[in-house]
Amino acid sequence: MTQTIEDLFSSYRSDQAEIILGELGALGFVRVGGNPEAISMENVRMELFVLIGVDEEGKMVSHEIVRFDQIMRKK
C-alpha cells in the first residue's frame, strides 16, 4: 500500500493537493489534524499515517508515509 500512496503523490502536481486528499480518502484515509503547514491523515485499518507538508499557497512541498509501529518506536 505504501507504494500505491507514493504513486499517487508522483502522479499529481504539487498544486493538486485536493485531488490527492480525495484519492487518499477513497483509500480509507481520514484527516486527523493539520495546520497551515501540514495535513495529517491516517488509515487505522492499514495502520498508516500520512503527513503532507504544504506551503503558504497550499502547494505540496513534502510528504511522509509512516507505519503505526514506526510511530510507536519513536516515542
Protein Blocks (a to p, Z undefined) as FASTA:
>chain_A
ZZmmmmmmmmpcfklmmmmmmmmmmnopacfbdcfkbccdddfklopacdddddfkopaf
bdcdddfklmmmmZZ
